[in-house]
């Protein structure tokens, strides 16, 4: 579907009716949505007692969407869970992050069946961002703060109502289920216009907040041309914790560990960890910190773009927020631009 508004794809229901409908779906689906704990917002399993606490239209749960499809650690030789689930409140930067994961793990010649099963069993309800955070820069890379594709439904909460826009066949089927159990009707044209005004307001805010930041293609060029002094300078505060890679919605490096009885365990890894490329005999191409630091930027902006069609950075800003050393990649890019 494109950006042209198709009114017949918009539906709405009162917040109370939406919550009642979700409760009726508990028997068929595991439902996850963002909740606030202290100062952080993250996905939690939704049950009767916390359904009123779901956070809508706020950017970026702490955990990236990828962990629902690539668990931190999993036994690939055990039976893949087949539970159907609905994930609510996913920002569009994370929705776009699934594109590169799909290219890698659903390659027709090397399908990852555990990943495939989780994708097929999941309905994604994305959430339009009606706020922006300091390090959000999705628009710089052409990613809007609301979904028009890739998700199954796009959600917006306004004036005590939940508005749902159908984006896929899965989304259409879920709306059909909701019509059987809830008082749901088409959104009005004025309601949809109000949603779109709010969406475009956030678009403009994100653009204004990121003046001077190069786009994705230009970033690849300046990264490729940067000298070693740049990597030494910006890696000086890096503590090799790997937070930038583990919190990233598109980083998916992993270890495959052999266990007794021919079991194989996949565990997510990070190129910033010491020993990431160490091989037998002790050789390590990324043994020096500046080389590991440089490797991550080349992977995202130079090497993967040469091989894949999808963005490998969607501008979520999590790596900046999670960095113990307070390293801001956007400051690096502005300096080089």
Secondary structure, DSSP 8 states (H G I E B T S, - for coil): --SS--GGGEEEEEHHHHHHHHHHHTTT-EEEEEEEETTEEEEEE--TTTGGG---S-S--SS-GGGGTS-SEEETTS------EEEEEE-HHHHHHHHHHHHHHT-TTS--HHHHHHHHTEEEEEE--SS--TT--GGGGT--SS-SSSSSEEEEEETTEEEEEE-SHHHHHHHHHHHHHS--EE--HHHHHHHHHHHHHHHHHHHHHTTT---HHHHHHHHHH--HHHHHHHHTT-----HHHHS-SS---EEEEEEGGGEEEEEE--TTSTTTTB-TTS-BTT-SHHHHHHHHHHIIIIIHHHH-SS-S-----HHHHH-TT---HHHHHHHH-
